[in-house]
C-alpha cells in the first residue's frame, strides 16, 4: 500500500494512539505518537506531516510552545491541518490558537468520525 503521508498524534492516551494508529495505517498513513510536547517539537522541526492531532490538555506539559511552533510561518507544519482532540469541551485556548485549529474531535469519538474528519480535510486540501 502506498503511504499517503505521516500523521503526528500528540496525546497522553497511548491506548487511543495505538487504536488510531492501527486504523490510520489501513488508510495508508504512517503514524508517529508522542505524549510529550518536547518530543513533539523535535518531530515538528524535522518533518512535514499530513495531519497533526493534539490533546490541548497534556499533563504535566502545556502545549503553548507547540501551538506557537505551529503558528510560526517559518515552521514546516505551518499549514498542516491541526485537529484538536479532547475530553474537555471547556478546554481554554488562546484566540490565536483557536484560529489555527482546523477541527475539533471530542473524545470519545468513533472511527467513522475520525475517518470523516480526515476525508473532509483531504478533500479541502486537494481543491
C-alpha positions as CSV (number, residue, x, y, z in Angstrom):
1,X,0.0,0.0,0.0
2,X,1.3,3.4,-0.9
3,X,1.9,5.8,2.0
4,X,-0.4,8.8,1.9
5,X,1.6,10.8,4.5
6,X,2.6,10.8,8.1
7,X,0.3,11.8,11.0
8,X,1.6,13.0,14.3
9,X,-0.5,12.1,17.4
10,X,0.3,14.2,20.5
11,X,-1.8,12.6,23.3
12,X,-1.3,11.1,26.7
13,X,-3.6,8.2,25.9
14,X,-1.3,5.6,24.5
15,X,-4.1,3.1,24.0
16,X,-6.1,5.5,21.9
17,X,-3.0,6.3,19.9
18,X,-2.5,2.6,19.2
19,X,-6.1,2.2,18.1
20,X,-5.9,5.3,15.9
21,X,-2.5,4.2,14.5
22,X,-3.8,0.8,13.5
23,X,-6.8,2.3,11.7
24,X,-4.8,5.1,10.1
25,X,-2.2,2.6,8.8
26,X,-5.0,0.7,6.9
27,X,-5.7,4.1,5.1
28,X,-2.0,4.2,4.1
29,X,-0.8,6.7,6.7
30,X,2.4,6.3,8.7
31,X,1.7,7.3,12.4
32,X,4.1,8.8,14.9
33,X,2.9,9.2,18.5
34,X,4.3,11.1,21.5
35,X,3.0,12.0,24.9
36,X,5.4,14.9,25.4
37,X,5.5,18.5,24.0
38,X,9.3,18.5,23.9
39,X,9.4,15.3,21.8
40,X,6.6,16.7,19.5
41,X,8.6,19.9,18.9
42,X,11.6,17.8,17.8
43,X,9.4,15.8,15.3
44,X,7.8,19.0,14.0
45,X,11.2,20.6,13.3
46,X,12.4,17.6,11.3
47,X,9.4,16.5,9.3
48,X,6.3,17.8,7.4
49,X,3.2,16.0,8.5
50,X,-0.1,15.3,6.6
51,X,-2.2,15.9,9.8
52,X,-1.5,16.7,13.4
53,X,-3.7,15.6,16.3
54,X,-3.1,17.2,19.6
55,X,-4.8,17.0,23.0
56,X,-4.6,20.5,24.4
57,X,-4.6,19.2,28.0
58,X,-1.3,17.4,28.1
59,X,-0.1,16.8,31.6
60,X,2.3,17.9,33.0
61,X,3.3,19.7,29.8
62,X,1.5,22.6,28.4
63,X,1.1,22.9,24.7
64,X,1.7,26.7,24.3
65,X,5.1,26.2,22.8
66,X,3.7,23.5,20.5
67,X,1.0,25.9,19.2
68,X,3.4,28.7,18.8
69,X,5.6,26.5,16.6
70,X,2.6,25.5,14.5
71,X,1.6,29.2,14.0
72,X,5.1,30.3,13.1
73,X,5.2,31.0,9.3
74,X,8.7,29.6,9.2
75,X,7.5,26.2,10.6
76,X,7.5,23.2,8.3
77,X,4.0,22.5,9.5
78,X,2.5,26.0,9.5
79,X,-0.2,24.9,7.1
80,X,-0.6,21.3,8.2
81,X,-4.2,20.6,9.3
82,X,-4.5,20.7,13.1
83,X,-7.1,18.6,14.7
84,X,-7.6,19.1,18.5
85,X,-8.9,16.1,20.3
86,X,-10.0,16.5,23.9
87,X,-12.3,15.1,26.6
88,X,-12.9,18.6,28.0
89,X,-15.4,20.6,25.9
90,X,-14.5,23.6,28.0
91,X,-10.7,23.5,27.4
92,X,-9.5,27.1,27.3
93,X,-7.2,28.0,24.4
94,X,-5.9,31.5,23.4
95,X,-7.8,33.0,20.5
96,X,-4.7,33.0,18.3
97,X,-4.6,29.2,18.8
98,X,-8.3,28.8,18.1
99,X,-7.8,30.5,14.7
100,X,-5.2,27.9,13.8
101,X,-7.4,24.8,14.6
102,X,-8.9,23.1,11.5
103,X,-11.3,21.0,13.5
104,X,-12.2,19.6,17.0
105,X,-12.8,15.9,17.6
106,X,-14.3,15.4,21.0
107,X,-13.3,12.3,22.9
108,X,-14.7,9.7,22.9
109,X,-15.1,9.6,19.1
110,X,-15.8,6.8,16.7
111,X,-13.6,5.5,13.9
112,X,-16.3,6.8,11.5
113,X,-16.0,10.3,12.9
114,X,-12.2,10.1,12.6
115,X,-12.5,8.9,9.0
116,X,-14.9,11.7,8.2
117,X,-12.6,14.3,9.6
118,X,-9.6,13.1,7.6
119,X,-11.7,12.7,4.4
120,X,-13.0,16.3,4.6
121,X,-9.5,17.7,5.3
122,X,-8.1,15.7,2.3
123,X,-10.8,16.9,0.0
124,X,-10.3,20.5,1.1
125,X,-6.5,20.2,0.6
126,X,-7.0,18.7,-2.9
127,X,-9.2,21.5,-4.1
